[in-house]
Amino acid sequence: MKINGRGLWWLPEQTCKKISGHFVYKDTNEAELVLSGTFDEKAEFHAIILGEIEGCKFTLVNCARTLLEKARSQGIETITMKFKVVLIFKGYHYLKKEDLRFSKVSVGYSHLRNWLGAVISGNKKYDPYLKQSTEKSFTVNILNEFSIEINGFLERGTNFYYNYYNKQAKVIFRINNLDFISLIKTITVFGNFLGICIDEKIKIYSIQAQEAYGIVDIIYPRLLKPNSKNEHEFSIPSPIEFNLFLKNAKLYLDNWYSFTRNHEPTYELFFSDEQSFITSRFLSYCQAIEAYHSRKYQSNYFPDSLRQILDEFTNFKETIKLMFPNQISSAILEKFRYINRKSLRMVFKDLLKGNDALNPIFINGTDAFINFCVNTRNYYTHYDPSSTQPDIEKVVHLTDDCRIVLLCVFLKELGMAEQNMKSAVYRYCRKRVRGIWVL
């Protein structure tokens, strides 16, 4: 969506003071408002600016001033102000941030229509009288909190030369008066679930609120990406095919949303920026694995019932306090707090034990993988001049191995059957090494 127009703009609390201005949004992750005047020269930030362009209402949220320019010509002073806009609502005026709550939102995801595949095509594709055919629509209630409806249909169009057909797909979230931040999180969590299913980076290209007061386009430049035909294509079959998802939709989505809440650090570390440096990706995956293990497994060498014995065995705390200055003794004792925590090597062993689905990625055995992973992590985070720098090409493949280990963790958390997990991991492995790595 592109916006480029001139209109009148005002603050919610100053409806009588309207200023002419030009607003531009060009699918480039930036939105800018240029005003021919000022609300308040001292104010560098406005939570909300309201406006209207050719009869269409706009609400601009979190507007930071980037320019204040004064000029004088023929004794007349003019003021120009520029604002960088974080969030745009097209179609309605929201007077305050607390009003940004929604109950029904339609979202367009890249790749979704191809994932639905034959489910939304079929023989009706060749019907010359077809105008629009809704082939699949189903709803899943998530954690008894909200519902997700997936719609797929074929749309028939025509131009001067021939008739054409376009597969479309939308996801509708029915939520209970949800605030904007929670809404965006709900939307992105489903997008990342879709990314696991088809092993692609999912983009969101449209968000539209469908409320009683009308339809509102939600434009969040940081999140929205331009729609492109090529971004809908991906290799078939996907790791989790749509029909398998359809049979287990309630189980998978309930477990996925629960997982993202209970293991938020693991989720966020995995889905951070894929275009970062390879070392950043590798270290993020290692941290994600440790974060998951500490919440899922017994992360201490000695169980809690034996910690008192361990404390007695290392009962020289008072001696340490007497031997060293306070700052040094505190640092030493802090180290002893974590002496009972399992190392990264043990974390990997716990995670990989009995996990046959991961066999395709460990051609040289799990021990070789664990050793290389631990040694590489230690080189980057606990540098020793005597250590050897790992080969960067091998680190790229090692990073992809860690990624697949985490994907297998996700599949297990979804509640997926062992045979389906093996099939999905095999398909993940077919795409390695994926992405564009910044070396």
C-alpha positions as CSV (number, residue, x, y, z in Angstrom):
1,M,0.0,0.0,0.0
2,K,1.3,3.4,-0.9
3,I,0.0,6.8,0.4
4,N,1.0,10.1,-1.1
5,G,-1.3,13.1,-0.5
6,R,-1.9,16.5,0.9
7,G,-4.5,17.2,3.6
8,L,-5.3,18.9,6.9
9,W,-3.8,17.7,10.2
10,W,-4.5,18.5,13.8
11,L,-4.0,17.2,17.3
12,P,-6.9,15.5,19.1
13,E,-6.9,18.2,21.8
14,Q,-6.7,21.0,19.3
15,T,-9.4,20.3,16.7
16,C,-9.7,24.0,15.8
17,K,-6.1,24.3,14.8
18,K,-5.7,22.5,11.5
19,I,-2.5,22.7,9.5
20,S,-1.9,21.8,5.8
21,G,0.6,19.0,5.3
22,H,1.9,16.3,2.9
23,F,1.9,12.7,4.0
24,V,4.0,10.0,2.3
25,Y,4.2,6.2,2.8
26,K,6.0,4.2,0.1
27,D,6.4,0.6,1.3
28,T,10.0,1.4,2.4
29,N,9.6,1.0,6.1
30,E,9.3,4.8,6.5
31,A,6.3,7.2,6.8
32,E,6.8,10.9,6.8
33,L,4.5,13.9,7.5
34,V,5.6,17.3,6.3
35,L,3.6,20.2,7.9
36,S,3.4,23.8,6.6
37,G,3.2,25.2,10.1
38,T,3.5,24.0,13.7
39,F,1.3,22.9,16.6
40,D,4.0,23.7,19.1
41,E,7.6,24.6,18.3
42,K,8.8,23.2,21.6
43,A,7.1,19.8,21.2
44,E,9.4,17.2,19.5
45,F,6.9,14.3,19.9
46,H,3.2,13.8,19.5
47,A,1.5,10.6,20.5
48,I,-1.3,11.1,18.0
49,I,-1.9,13.4,15.0
50,L,-5.2,13.2,13.2
51,G,-5.7,14.1,9.5
52,E,-7.8,13.8,6.4
53,I,-6.7,13.4,2.8
54,E,-9.5,13.7,0.2
55,G,-12.1,12.7,2.7
56,C,-10.2,9.7,4.0
57,K,-9.5,9.7,7.8
58,F,-6.0,9.1,9.1
59,T,-4.6,8.5,12.6
60,L,-0.8,8.8,12.9
61,V,0.7,7.3,16.1
62,N,4.1,8.1,17.7
63,C,5.2,11.0,15.6
64,A,8.8,12.2,16.2
65,R,9.9,15.5,14.8
66,T,12.9,15.3,12.6
67,L,13.1,18.8,11.2
68,L,12.0,22.3,12.2
69,E,12.9,24.8,9.5
70,K,12.1,28.6,9.5
71,A,12.3,30.8,6.5
72,R,11.4,34.5,5.9
73,S,10.4,35.9,2.6
74,Q,9.1,39.4,2.0
75,G,8.6,39.9,5.7
76,I,6.5,36.7,6.1
77,E,7.9,33.9,8.2
78,T,7.1,30.3,7.2
79,I,7.7,27.2,9.3
80,T,8.2,23.7,8.0
81,M,8.1,20.6,10.3
82,K,8.8,17.0,9.4
83,F,7.7,14.0,11.5
84,K,8.7,10.4,11.3
85,V,5.6,8.3,11.9
86,V,5.7,4.8,13.5
87,L,2.1,3.7,13.0
88,I,-0.7,4.6,10.7
89,F,-4.5,3.9,10.8
90,K,-6.3,4.6,7.6
91,G,-10.1,5.0,7.8
92,Y,-10.8,6.1,11.4
93,H,-9.8,8.8,13.9
94,Y,-8.6,7.3,17.3
95,L,-8.4,10.1,19.9
96,K,-6.0,8.4,22.3
97,K,-3.8,5.3,22.4
98,E,-6.1,3.5,24.8
99,D,-8.7,3.4,22.0
100,L,-6.5,1.2,19.9
101,R,-8.3,-2.0,20.6
102,F,-9.7,-4.5,18.1
103,S,-12.1,-7.5,17.9
104,K,-11.8,-8.7,14.3
105,V,-8.7,-8.4,12.1
106,S,-7.9,-9.8,8.7
107,V,-4.2,-10.5,7.9
108,G,-2.5,-11.3,4.6
109,Y,0.6,-13.5,4.9
110,S,3.0,-14.4,2.1
111,H,3.2,-18.0,1.1
112,L,-0.2,-18.9,2.7
113,R,-2.1,-19.3,-0.5
114,N,0.4,-21.8,-1.9
115,W,0.5,-23.7,1.4
116,L,-3.2,-24.2,1.0
117,G,-2.4,-25.5,-2.5
118,A,-4.9,-27.8,-4.1
119,V,-7.3,-27.2,-1.2
120,I,-8.3,-23.9,-2.8
121,S,-7.9,-24.9,-6.4
122,G,-9.5,-28.0,-7.8
123,N,-11.7,-28.6,-10.8
124,K,-13.7,-25.5,-10.5
125,K,-10.6,-23.6,-11.7
126,Y,-11.6,-24.5,-15.2
127,D,-15.3,-23.5,-14.9
128,P,-15.7,-20.6,-17.5
129,Y,-18.7,-19.3,-15.5
130,L,-16.8,-19.1,-12.2
131,K,-16.9,-15.7,-10.5
132,Q,-15.6,-16.6,-7.1
133,S,-15.4,-20.0,-5.4
134,T,-14.8,-20.3,-1.7
135,E,-13.1,-23.7,-1.5
136,K,-11.9,-23.9,2.1
137,S,-12.8,-22.0,5.3
138,F,-12.3,-23.3,8.8
139,T,-12.0,-21.8,12.3
140,V,-9.9,-22.9,15.2
141,N,-10.4,-21.7,18.8
142,I,-7.1,-21.0,20.5
143,L,-6.7,-21.6,24.3
144,N,-10.3,-20.5,24.7
145,E,-9.1,-16.9,24.2
146,F,-9.5,-16.1,20.6
147,S,-10.2,-17.8,17.2
148,I,-8.4,-18.0,13.9
149,E,-10.3,-18.4,10.7
150,I,-8.4,-19.4,7.5
151,N,-10.1,-18.5,4.2
152,G,-9.0,-19.7,0.8
153,F,-10.8,-19.0,-2.4
154,L,-10.3,-18.7,-6.2
155,E,-11.0,-15.4,-7.8
156,R,-11.8,-15.1,-11.5
157,G,-10.8,-11.9,-13.3
158,T,-10.4,-10.8,-16.9
159,N,-8.5,-8.4,-19.0
160,F,-8.6,-7.4,-22.7
161,Y,-7.1,-10.7,-23.8
162,Y,-8.1,-13.5,-21.6
163,N,-9.7,-14.7,-18.3
164,Y,-7.3,-15.4,-15.4
165,Y,-7.6,-17.0,-12.0
166,N,-6.0,-15.8,-8.8
167,K,-5.7,-17.9,-5.6
168,Q,-6.3,-15.8,-2.5
169,A,-5.9,-16.5,1.2
170,K,-6.6,-14.5,4.4
171,V,-6.4,-15.2,8.1
172,I,-9.1,-13.6,10.3
173,F,-8.4,-13.2,14.0
174,R,-11.5,-12.9,16.2
175,I,-10.2,-11.4,19.4
176,N,-11.8,-9.9,22.5
177,N,-11.1,-6.2,22.4
178,L,-7.3,-6.7,22.2
179,D,-4.9,-3.9,22.6
180,F,-2.5,-3.1,19.6
181,I,0.7,-4.5,21.1
182,S,-1.0,-7.8,22.0
183,L,-2.6,-7.9,18.6
184,I,0.7,-7.6,16.7
185,K,2.2,-10.3,18.9
186,T,-0.7,-12.6,18.2
187,I,-0.4,-12.0,14.4
188,T,3.4,-12.5,14.3
189,V,3.2,-15.7,16.4
190,F,0.9,-17.2,13.8
191,G,3.2,-16.0,11.0
192,N,6.2,-17.7,12.6
193,F,4.1,-20.9,13.0
194,L,3.4,-20.7,9.3
195,G,7.1,-20.3,8.7
196,I,7.8,-23.5,10.6
197,C,5.2,-25.3,8.5
198,I,6.7,-24.4,5.1
199,D,10.3,-23.5,6.2
200,E,10.2,-20.0,4.7
201,K,10.5,-16.5,6.2
202,I,6.9,-15.3,6.3
203,K,6.1,-11.7,5.5
204,I,2.9,-9.8,6.5
205,Y,1.7,-7.6,3.7
206,S,-1.7,-6.4,5.0
207,I,-3.5,-5.9,8.3
208,Q,-7.2,-4.7,8.2
209,A,-9.4,-4.2,11.2
210,Q,-13.1,-5.0,10.6
211,E,-14.9,-3.2,13.4
212,A,-18.5,-1.9,13.9
213,Y,-17.4,1.6,13.0
214,G,-15.9,0.5,9.7
215,I,-12.9,-1.0,8.0
216,V,-9.5,0.3,9.1
217,D,-6.2,-0.4,7.3
218,I,-3.4,-0.8,9.9
219,I,-0.1,0.2,8.5
220,Y,2.9,-0.7,10.7
221,P,6.0,0.1,8.5
222,R,8.3,-2.0,10.7
223,L,6.2,-5.1,10.2
224,L,4.5,-4.8,6.8
225,K,6.4,-5.8,3.6
226,P,5.4,-5.2,0.0
227,N,3.4,-8.1,-1.6
228,S,5.4,-9.9,-4.3
229,K,4.4,-12.9,-6.5
230,N,7.7,-14.6,-6.0
231,E,7.4,-14.5,-2.2
232,H,4.4,-16.8,-2.4
233,E,6.4,-19.6,-4.0
234,F,8.2,-22.3,-2.1
235,S,9.4,-25.9,-2.5
236,I,6.7,-28.6,-2.4
237,P,6.2,-30.6,-0.3
238,S,6.5,-28.4,2.7
239,P,7.8,-29.9,6.0
240,I,4.3,-29.7,7.5
241,E,1.7,-30.1,4.8
242,F,-1.6,-28.3,5.1
243,N,-3.7,-31.5,5.3
244,L,-1.6,-32.7,8.3
245,F,-2.1,-29.3,10.0
246,L,-5.8,-29.4,9.2
247,K,-6.2,-32.7,11.1
248,N,-4.3,-31.4,14.1
249,A,-5.0,-27.6,13.9
250,K,-6.4,-27.3,17.4
251,L,-3.6,-29.3,19.1
252,Y,-0.8,-27.6,17.1
253,L,-2.0,-24.0,17.6
254,D,-2.9,-24.4,21.2
255,N,0.6,-25.9,21.9
256,W,2.3,-23.3,19.8
257,Y,0.8,-20.3,21.5
258,S,1.4,-21.9,24.9
259,F,5.0,-22.6,23.9
260,T,5.7,-19.0,22.8
261,R,4.5,-17.8,26.2
262,N,6.2,-20.3,28.4
263,H,9.5,-20.3,26.4
264,E,9.5,-16.7,25.2
265,P,13.4,-16.3,25.3
266,T,13.8,-19.4,23.1
267,Y,11.1,-18.2,20.7
268,E,12.5,-14.7,20.4
269,L,16.1,-15.8,20.0
270,F,15.2,-18.1,17.2
271,F,13.0,-15.7,15.2
272,S,15.4,-12.7,15.5
273,D,16.8,-11.1,12.3
274,E,18.0,-13.8,9.9
275,Q,20.1,-11.3,8.0
276,S,22.5,-10.7,10.9
277,F,26.1,-11.9,10.9
278,I,26.6,-15.7,11.0
279,T,28.3,-15.6,14.4
280,S,25.2,-13.7,15.8
281,R,22.9,-16.4,14.4
282,F,25.0,-19.2,15.8
283,L,25.3,-17.6,19.3
284,S,21.5,-16.8,19.3
285,Y,20.7,-20.5,18.6
286,C,23.0,-21.7,21.4
287,Q,21.4,-19.3,23.8
288,A,17.9,-20.4,22.6
289,I,18.9,-24.1,23.2
290,E,20.2,-23.3,26.8
291,A,17.1,-21.2,27.5
292,Y,14.8,-24.0,26.5
293,H,16.8,-26.7,28.4
294,S,16.7,-24.6,31.6
295,R,12.9,-24.4,31.5
296,K,12.2,-28.0,30.3
297,Y,14.9,-30.2,31.8
298,Q,16.7,-30.8,35.1
299,S,19.4,-28.1,34.6
300,N,21.4,-28.9,37.7
301,Y,24.0,-31.7,38.1
302,F,22.7,-32.3,41.6
303,P,18.9,-32.3,42.3
304,D,17.5,-29.8,44.7
305,S,17.3,-32.4,47.5
306,L,21.1,-32.7,47.5
307,R,21.9,-29.0,47.2
308,Q,22.4,-28.7,51.0
309,I,25.0,-31.4,50.8
310,L,26.7,-29.5,48.0
311,D,26.7,-26.3,50.1
312,E,28.2,-28.1,53.0
313,F,30.9,-29.6,50.7
314,T,31.9,-26.2,49.6
315,N,31.5,-24.6,53.0
316,F,34.4,-22.2,52.8
317,K,32.4,-19.1,51.9
318,E,33.4,-17.3,55.1
319,T,37.1,-18.2,54.5
320,I,36.8,-16.6,51.0
321,K,35.3,-13.5,52.5
322,L,38.3,-13.2,54.9
323,M,40.9,-13.9,52.3
324,F,39.8,-11.5,49.6
325,P,38.5,-7.9,49.3
326,N,34.7,-7.6,49.3
327,Q,34.5,-7.0,45.5
328,I,36.6,-10.1,44.6
329,S,35.0,-12.4,47.2
330,S,31.6,-11.4,45.9
331,A,32.6,-12.3,42.4
332,I,34.0,-15.7,43.5
333,L,30.9,-16.6,45.4
334,E,28.7,-15.5,42.5
335,K,30.6,-18.1,40.4
336,F,29.7,-20.8,43.0
337,R,26.0,-20.0,42.6
338,Y,26.2,-21.6,39.1
339,I,28.7,-24.4,39.8
340,N,25.8,-26.8,39.9
341,R,24.4,-25.8,36.4
342,K,24.9,-28.1,33.5
343,S,27.3,-27.1,30.8
344,L,26.3,-26.5,27.1
345,R,27.8,-30.0,26.3
346,M,25.4,-31.6,28.8
347,V,22.5,-29.5,27.6
348,F,23.0,-30.8,24.1
349,K,23.3,-34.4,25.3
350,D,20.0,-34.1,27.2
351,L,18.3,-32.6,24.2
352,L,19.5,-35.1,21.6
353,K,19.1,-38.2,23.7
354,G,16.7,-40.6,22.0
355,N,15.6,-38.1,19.4
356,D,15.8,-40.2,16.3
357,A,14.2,-37.6,14.2
358,L,17.5,-35.7,14.2
359,N,19.5,-38.6,12.8
360,P,19.7,-37.2,9.2
361,I,21.8,-34.2,10.3
362,F,24.4,-36.1,12.4
363,I,26.3,-37.9,9.7
364,N,29.4,-38.1,11.9
365,G,27.5,-38.8,15.1
366,T,26.2,-36.6,17.8
367,D,29.4,-36.4,19.8
368,A,31.3,-34.7,16.8
369,F,28.5,-32.2,16.4
370,I,28.4,-31.4,20.2
371,N,32.2,-31.0,20.4
372,F,32.3,-28.7,17.4
373,C,29.4,-26.7,18.7
374,V,30.8,-26.2,22.2
375,N,34.3,-25.4,20.9
376,T,33.0,-22.9,18.5
377,R,30.8,-21.2,21.1
378,N,33.8,-21.1,23.5
379,Y,36.0,-19.5,20.8
380,Y,33.5,-16.7,20.3
381,T,32.5,-16.1,23.9
382,H,35.5,-17.3,26.0
383,Y,38.4,-16.4,23.7
384,D,41.8,-18.0,24.5
385,P,44.9,-17.0,22.4
386,S,45.8,-20.7,22.2
387,S,42.4,-21.6,20.6
388,T,42.0,-22.1,16.9
389,Q,39.6,-20.0,14.9
390,P,36.9,-22.3,13.3
391,D,36.5,-22.5,9.6
392,I,33.7,-20.0,8.7
393,E,32.1,-22.3,6.1
394,K,31.8,-25.0,8.7
395,V,30.3,-22.6,11.1
396,V,27.6,-21.8,8.5
397,H,26.7,-25.4,8.3
398,L,26.9,-25.8,12.1
399,T,24.5,-22.9,12.5
400,D,22.1,-24.6,10.2
401,D,22.4,-27.8,12.3
402,C,21.6,-25.8,15.4
403,R,18.6,-24.3,13.6
404,I,17.2,-27.7,12.7
405,V,17.7,-29.0,16.3
406,L,15.5,-26.1,17.4
407,L,13.0,-26.7,14.7
408,C,12.8,-30.3,16.0
409,V,12.2,-28.9,19.5
410,F,9.3,-26.8,18.1
411,L,7.8,-29.9,16.4
412,K,7.9,-31.8,19.6
413,E,6.3,-29.0,21.5
414,L,3.5,-28.9,18.9
415,G,2.6,-32.5,19.9
416,M,3.6,-33.9,16.6
417,A,3.8,-37.7,16.1
418,E,7.3,-39.2,15.8
419,Q,6.9,-40.3,12.2
420,N,5.6,-36.9,11.1
421,M,8.6,-35.3,12.9
422,K,11.0,-37.5,11.0
423,S,9.4,-36.6,7.7
424,A,9.5,-32.8,8.6
425,V,13.1,-32.9,9.7
426,Y,14.1,-34.7,6.5
427,R,12.4,-31.9,4.5
428,Y,14.1,-29.2,6.5
429,C,17.4,-30.9,5.7
430,R,16.7,-30.8,1.9
431,K,16.9,-27.0,2.1
432,R,20.2,-26.6,3.8
433,V,22.0,-24.2,3.8
434,R,19.2,-21.7,3.6
435,G,19.0,-17.9,3.7
436,I,21.5,-15.2,2.8
437,W,24.3,-15.3,5.3
438,V,26.3,-12.1,5.9
439,L,29.9,-13.3,6.3
